[in-house]
Structure formats: structure tokens, C-alpha cells
Amino acid sequence: MTNTTGSPEPTPATVAANDWGRVDDTGEVFVRTASGERSIGSWQVGKPEEALAFFTRKYDDLVVQVDLLEQRLESGAAAPDDTAQGVSRVREQLADAHAIGDLDALASRLDAIEARIAERRAERRAARAKAQEEARGRKEQIADQAEAIAESNDWRGGADTLRGLLEEWKSLPRLDRSTDDELWRRFSSARTHYTRRRKAHFAELAERRDEARVIKERILVEAEELSTSTDWGATSRRYRELMAQWKAAGPAPRGVEDSLWKRFRAAQDTFFGARSENQARRDDEQQANLKVKESILVEAEALLPVTDWKAARQALRALQDRWEEAGHVPRDAMRSVEGRMRRVEDAIREAEQAEWQRSNPEARARAEATVAQLETSIADLEAKATKAREAGNERKLREAEEAIAARRSWLEQAQQALEEFTS
């Protein structure tokens, strides 16, 4: 630099400086960048150090803007396109920024943000593509599910499920128009088909309920007539038949079903309550009859063991007459008392049979003949055994001895039978 006389002017001296800028003695303020030093303003009032502080704060403001861009992009608070616009604005400010600081570092951070914006855009495109694919898959599932429901008979749960599927469909993103329209057509057609079938079902159901009302009213007439019957067995069976008819008729309309059922139950309760009271009276009578029969059994069992079957039979006949007059006993005690009386009757009959057998001459003669025949057979076998032993024929000896042993056992039984005739 030269003055008017042609001699070089002296270079202004630096009066304040830091790592990224300085102030000369004329008040000119400079910032250092990778491309060199450039002037960013003039400071004529105040100390040079205040100029450095002022322009450094300007730089800090730029840093804050870059920090916010980074944070909002990473957190997802700002869309990539919005962040890109912010980067452009900060770049314009950096181009001739009147600030002291590492401007090149801020430019590098902006470069990194732009690279990250490109990544986020790619991620968002991939996410949108994935969301579209998932939405398409889910809408296909919804259409399939709706078509299955449309052919089902789930008249209660099906309607609720279809409503839920419709709400879910609305929450899903739209697909390309042709695909979305086709899937919607399937879903909507299924809902319409199901609704028509459901309406037809409930119309038919209402008709059947009216028919059931007519049938149940007719059943009620008979049920209420039978409620005062005392023909306990036949009426009980008829009530079971009426109950089966009632169930087979199906439900009547809701407004009358409960009242019809209450009347039917009331008729049943009246009859079965009276039957229970009658049964209670019968139970008391049968308990009394049981005590009578138990006392008769004591007398009957005193006839055992039988020593004179004729006297025992005569006494038993009188007891049997009293037994029949005593009447019915409770069902759970019948087998026990009948069994005890039967054992007395069997004992007397066996005593009579034994006496007859002892006095039967034909049976005695058969017993004597059996004993004689066995004794003769044993004598013959003993002779054969002796011969076999002398001849050393072990096989014939063994056969003879086995036959002798068998016949001696038979002889013992025959002799016992014969002794019964002589005792």
C-alpha cells in the first residue's frame, strides 16, 4: 500500500486476536478460514477485545443453528426436506458470515448433515415401501377374513369382527389405486353378502320363534291341567315328554319366552311338590313296615338250625302270612330283609330234601351198588399192579397205581354218601 508521495504505507498492527480472528489498530476485524483471511467489519467504538467477543457471539449463534439442525434431524422432530432447507439457509449465512470462529468446521458439519439427510430420505423411502407392503398384506388378510366370515353362520361375533376390520382398514395407508380398489371391492362385497345372509337368518329365526310360541302355549295348557294329578307315575312320565317337546320347540320370542317358562315350571313344581309330599308319607309307612318285618325275621331266624322240618314249615307259613300283610319296605332295605327271609326258607327246604333222600330206597341201593363196584374195581387193579411189579413192567405198574388212587378217592366219596342213609 502506498501514500500520495509514492512511498509504501505501514501495515496496520494487530491490537487483539484469538485462534480464528483479529482486530488491527484501524478497527478492521478479520476472520481466518481455510481459504485465507477476510474482513468481516469495522469496530470503531470500544476496545478491540469487545470486537472479538461480539463477532464470536455471532459465530455461537451459527453453532446453535447447526446444533438444532442435527438434533431435530436425528430425533425425527424435523423431516429431511425441512432440515435441508435449514442447511441451505445456514450455508448462505456462512458464505459471508460476519462472525469469528471455525467457519470451516461448521461447513463440514453442514456437509455431514446433508449426507445424513440423504440417508434419512432413503430410510423414509424404505419405510414407506415397507409400510405399503405391510398394508397390502394386511388388507389382503382383511379381505380373506371378511370373505370367510361372509360364508359363516357366526351371526353375533361375525358382525362385531367385520366392524373391527372396517376400522382397521380405515387406519391403514392407501395403496396404489388399482390394488386398493380391488381389495376394497372384495372386502365391501363380503360385508354386503354377510349382512344379507344375517338379515335372512334373523327373519327366519323370528318366524321359528313365533312357531315355538304357539307350540309352547299348547304345551302349557296340558301342563297346567296335569299339575293337580295324583297319578304319580303316568303323570311324571308325561311331564318328561312335555319337557322334551318344549326343548325341541326351540326358543319363543324374547318378550314371552321367560313368562312361558315360568308358567311351565310353576305347573311342574306344583305336581312334583305334591308327589314329594306323598312320597314322604309313603316313606314313613315303609319305615314302619320295615320294623314289623325285622321283628318277623327275628322269629323266623329262631327256627334255625332246622331239627324238625315239618314243625318249622308250619311255623314259617304263619310268619309268611304276617310278612305279606306288613306291606312294602324302603327300596334300599328290600334286598337285605328279603335275603334274610329267603335263607330261612332255603334252610327248611334243604332239611326236607335231606330227609327225603335218607328215606329213598332207590337212592340207597344206587349208593350201595356204587361202593361195591368201586371196591371190585380196586381189587382188580391191585391184582394187575402185583403182576406188573413181578414182571418189572414199570409203565403198567404206574398206570395201575394211578387208577387205584383215583378210585379210592371216588370210593371215599361214595361211602360218605352211603353213610347219609344210615345216619
Secondary structure, 3 states (H helix, E strand, C coil): CECCCCCECCCCCEEEEECCEEEECCCEEEEEECCEEEEEEECCCCCHHHHHHHHHHHHHHHHHHHHHHHHHHHHCCCCHHHHHHHHHHHHHHHHCCCCCCCHHHHHHHHHHHHHHHHHHHHHHHHHHHHHHHHHHHHHHHHHHHHHHHHCCCCCCHHHHHHHHHHHHHHHCCCCCHHHHHHHHHHHHHHHHHHHHHHHHHHHHHHHHHHHHHHHHHHHHHHHHHHCCCCCHHHHHHHHHHHHHHHHHHCCCCHHHHHHHHHHHHHHHHHHHHHHHHHHHHHHHHHHHHHHHHHHHHHHHHCCCCCCCHHHHHHHHHHHHHHHHHHCCCCHHHHHHHHHHHHHHHHHHHHHHHHHHHHCCHHHHHHHHHHHHHHHHHHHHHHHHHHHHHHHCCHHHHHHHHHHHHHHHHHHHHHHHHHHHHHC
